[in-house]
Amino acid sequence: MTYPVSACCFIRNTFTGAFMLPETMAQFLPLVDEMVIMDLGSDDGTIEFFYEVASNNGNNPKIKVILEGEFPFTDANVFATLANDLISMCKHDNVLYWQADEVWHEDLLKLMAQRFERGEFDLSFWRIQYANNFQYVKWFPQLVHRVGIRGSNLNEGKSNFEFDGDGMNTTRMWDAKICSSYGGEMFPQWGGLGQDGIKPYVNEMITDVSLLGGFRDNIPDRRRMHAPFWHEEPDIPYFDKVTTQQPRMSESHWYATALSDPDWTKTESPYNLPAILRYHVGKVKYELRPELLQALKEDRDYVKEITPT
């Protein structure tokens, strides 16, 4: 069922950076009435992908692509600026904004649809990060505000759904209802559950692929893309599965270490990953599935097609 919601996201080079934007587009399209994607100067085939799927080229009528050409400035604060610009471009006041490397579990999609059905459009979610080909938890769950109602908050003199800082969140993440069976009381408890104890809960979380989640061979390119926004050198953190520390290494040292680590080619994760993500476990470089591309063109529910009943 489609709801009066606009989904939006910005991207540069989804294939080089292994951001998994096509997968999340496929997850949201059955639920939303509009999807607005802003491209910021992709040169890796991302724009050509959009030409294949978007309404701009007579295909999926829900998908609208805006070609901006480049980031307006190089600093992490630009991510909030772009998020807020996108939200203002949406036709609906109910907006689902997501970051390009976030993937919803199918169980979480069902929970979100139930909330939409009840007319609830101000929602926060638990988000988890993995490392080393989705073999370990890198960052235990944090709360992120991803569905909001555009409009003025007279008490604060700002929008109800306005991102700030580095664009990770709004200031209202704790005001919005948590779309989960697990409430805010779990926040101080997640880390104490450990790598195994967290497993029963992850099906109600957003997976943040992040820099180190998967796709070994894409990571150096992605790091080079992102480092300037944080005013950092493009050295790469390596997740140490024994200590869980993340020492930074030169690109050559990082890649040599990764090549010698068998975790990167394991074809299964010990965690209950989103069904649409499981295909990629063990793949050292991101690849777009032809059947996913076709489903996007035809506005088919690809998640339903691949999710075991």
C-alpha positions in Angstrom: 0.0 0.0 0.0 1.2 3.5 -0.9 1.1 6.3 1.8 1.1 10.1 1.4 4.9 10.2 2.0 7.8 11.6 0.0 11.1 9.7 0.4 14.3 11.6 -0.4 18.1 11.1 -0.4 21.2 12.6 -1.9 24.1 10.7 -3.5 27.4 11.0 -5.4 28.8 7.8 -7.0 26.7 5.1 -5.4 28.6 2.3 -7.3 32.1 3.5 -6.5 31.2 4.1 -2.8 29.0 0.9 -2.5 26.2 3.0 -0.9 23.5 0.5 -1.8 21.1 3.3 -2.8 19.3 1.0 -5.4 18.5 -1.5 -2.7 16.8 1.0 -0.4 15.0 2.7 -3.3 13.5 -0.7 -4.0 12.5 -1.1 -0.3 10.7 2.3 -0.1 9.0 2.6 -3.5 6.1 0.3 -2.6 5.3 2.4 0.5 5.8 6.0 -0.7 4.0 8.2 -3.2 7.1 10.1 -4.3 10.9 9.6 -4.3 13.2 12.5 -4.8 16.9 11.8 -5.4 19.5 14.5 -5.7 22.8 13.6 -7.5 25.9 15.7 -6.8 28.2 15.1 -9.7 28.4 11.3 -10.1 30.8 10.0 -12.7 30.6 6.2 -12.1 27.4 5.3 -13.9 25.0 6.5 -11.2 23.4 9.1 -13.4 23.0 6.6 -16.2 21.3 4.3 -13.7 18.9 7.1 -12.8 18.1 7.7 -16.5 17.1 4.0 -16.7 14.7 4.0 -13.7 13.4 7.5 -13.2 10.3 9.4 -14.4 12.6 11.9 -16.1 13.1 9.2 -18.7 9.5 7.9 -18.8 10.1 5.0 -16.5 9.0 4.7 -12.8 6.7 7.7 -12.3 7.4 7.9 -8.6 11.2 8.6 -9.0 12.3 12.2 -9.6 16.0 12.9 -10.0 17.6 16.3 -9.5 21.1 16.8 -11.0 22.9 19.4 -8.9 26.4 18.9 -10.3 28.5 19.2 -7.1 28.4 19.6 -3.4 27.9 23.3 -2.5 30.8 23.3 0.0 33.3 20.8 1.4 32.5 20.3 5.1 30.5 17.7 7.0 27.8 20.4 7.7 26.9 20.2 4.1 25.1 16.9 4.7 22.5 18.7 6.9 22.1 21.5 4.4 21.4 19.0 1.6 19.0 17.0 3.7 17.0 20.1 4.6 17.0 21.3 0.9 15.7 17.9 -0.2 12.9 17.9 2.4 11.8 21.3 1.2 11.5 20.0 -2.4 9.2 17.2 -1.5 5.5 17.4 -2.4 4.2 15.8 0.8 4.7 17.2 4.3 5.3 13.6 5.5 8.9 12.9 4.6 11.1 9.9 4.9 14.7 11.1 4.6 17.5 8.5 4.5 21.2 8.4 4.1 22.4 6.5 1.0 24.1 3.7 2.9 21.1 2.8 5.1 19.1 -0.4 4.5 15.9 -1.3 6.4 15.3 -4.8 7.5 12.0 -6.2 6.0 10.6 -6.6 9.5 11.3 -3.0 10.2 9.6 -2.0 6.9 6.5 -3.8 8.1 6.6 -2.0 11.4 7.0 1.3 9.6 4.0 0.5 7.3 1.9 -0.2 10.4 2.8 3.2 11.8 1.9 4.8 8.5 -1.4 3.0 8.5 -2.1 4.5 11.9 -1.3 8.0 10.6 2.0 8.2 12.5 4.6 10.1 10.4 7.1 11.3 13.1 9.4 8.3 13.7 12.9 7.5 14.9 14.7 4.2 14.4 17.5 2.2 15.9 20.5 2.0 13.6 23.4 -0.4 13.8 26.7 -0.6 12.0 28.6 -3.7 11.1 32.2 -4.3 10.1 34.4 -6.6 8.0 31.8 -8.0 5.6 29.0 -7.8 8.2 30.7 -10.2 10.5 30.9 -8.0 13.6 29.0 -5.1 15.2 31.1 -2.0 14.8 28.8 0.5 16.4 26.0 -0.6 18.7 22.5 0.9 18.1 22.0 4.6 18.0 18.7 6.4 17.5 18.1 8.3 14.2 15.2 10.5 13.1 14.2 9.4 9.6 10.5 10.1 9.2 9.1 13.5 10.0 6.3 16.0 9.3 7.5 19.1 7.6 6.3 22.3 9.1 7.0 24.9 11.8 7.6 24.1 15.4 6.5 27.4 17.0 8.2 26.6 20.3 11.6 26.3 18.7 11.2 28.6 15.7 12.3 25.9 13.3 11.0 23.0 11.2 9.7 19.9 12.9 12.0 17.9 10.7 15.3 19.8 10.3 18.7 18.2 10.3 21.7 19.9 11.8 25.4 19.3 12.5 26.8 16.6 10.2 23.3 15.7 9.0 23.1 12.4 11.0 20.1 13.6 13.0 17.6 16.3 13.9 17.3 17.7 17.4 14.0 15.9 17.8 15.2 12.3 17.6 14.0 11.6 21.1 10.7 13.5 20.6 9.6 11.3 17.7 8.1 7.9 18.4 10.5 5.0 18.2 9.5 2.6 15.4 10.5 -0.5 17.3 9.3 -3.0 19.9 12.3 -1.7 21.9 12.0 1.7 23.5 14.5 4.4 24.6 15.3 2.5 27.8 17.4 0.1 25.6 19.8 2.9 24.6 22.2 2.4 27.6 21.8 -1.4 27.4 22.7 -2.2 23.7 26.5 -2.2 24.1 26.3 -4.4 27.2 24.6 -7.1 25.2 27.8 -7.8 23.2 28.4 -9.2 19.8 26.1 -12.2 20.3 23.6 -10.8 22.7 22.4 -8.1 20.2 21.5 -10.7 17.6 17.8 -11.2 18.5 17.1 -7.5 18.1 18.7 -6.5 14.8 15.7 -7.3 12.7 14.0 -4.1 13.9 17.0 -1.9 13.0 18.4 0.0 10.1 21.6 -1.4 8.9 24.1 1.4 8.2 26.6 -0.2 5.7 29.0 2.7 6.6 32.6 2.7 5.6 33.7 -0.7 6.9 30.5 -2.8 6.7 31.2 -4.6 3.5 32.6 -4.4 -0.1 36.3 -4.5 0.7 37.5 -3.2 -2.6 35.2 -0.2 -2.6 36.4 1.1 0.8 39.5 2.9 -0.3 37.6 4.9 -2.9 34.8 5.6 -0.5 37.3 6.9 2.1 38.9 9.2 -0.4 35.5 10.6 -1.3 34.5 11.3 2.3 37.8 12.4 4.0 37.8 16.0 2.6 34.4 16.6 4.3 35.9 15.8 7.6 39.1 17.7 6.8 41.1 14.4 7.3 43.7 12.5 5.6 42.3 9.4 3.7 43.8 6.8 6.0 41.4 4.0 6.8 40.4 2.6 10.2 40.6 -1.2 10.4 38.2 -3.0 12.8 40.2 -5.4 15.0 37.8 -8.2 15.8 39.8 -9.2 18.9 40.1 -5.8 20.6 37.2 -4.0 18.6 39.6 -1.1 18.3 39.9 0.7 15.0 43.5 1.7 14.3 44.0 3.9 11.3 46.3 2.7 8.5 47.6 3.9 5.2 45.6 2.7 2.3 48.2 0.2 1.2 48.6 -1.1 4.8 44.9 -1.3 5.2 44.4 -3.2 1.9 47.2 -5.7 2.6 45.6 -6.4 6.0 42.2 -6.8 4.5 43.4 -9.2 1.8 44.8 -11.5 4.4 41.6 -11.5 6.4 39.2 -14.4 5.4 36.2 -12.6 7.0 35.9 -10.5 3.9 35.0 -13.4 1.6 32.6 -15.3 4.0 29.3 -15.7 2.2 27.1 -15.6 5.3 26.8 -13.2 8.2 26.1 -14.3 11.8 23.5 -11.6 12.0 19.9 -11.4 10.7 20.6 -9.0 7.9 18.0 -7.4 5.6 17.1 -10.0 2.9 18.0 -7.5 0.2 21.5 -7.2 1.7 22.3 -10.9 2.1 23.1 -11.2 -1.6 26.1 -9.0 -1.1 27.8 -10.8 1.8 31.1 -12.0 0.7 31.3 -9.8 -2.4 34.3 -7.7 -2.2 32.9 -5.1 -4.7 29.4 -3.8 -5.1 27.4 -4.9 -8.1 23.9 -4.0 -9.2 21.6 -7.0 -9.8 19.9 -6.8 -13.2 16.7 -8.1 -11.7 16.7 -5.3 -9.1 17.2 -2.7 -11.8 14.2 -4.1 -13.7 12.0 -4.1 -10.6 12.8 -0.4 -10.1 11.9 0.4 -13.7 8.6 -1.4 -13.3 7.8 -0.3 -9.8 7.6 -3.9 -8.6 7.9 -4.9 -4.9 11.3 -6.5 -5.1 11.6 -7.0 -1.4 8.4 -9.1 -1.4 9.8 -11.1 -4.3 13.0 -12.1 -2.5 11.8 -12.4 1.1 11.2 -15.9 2.2 7.6 -16.5 3.3 
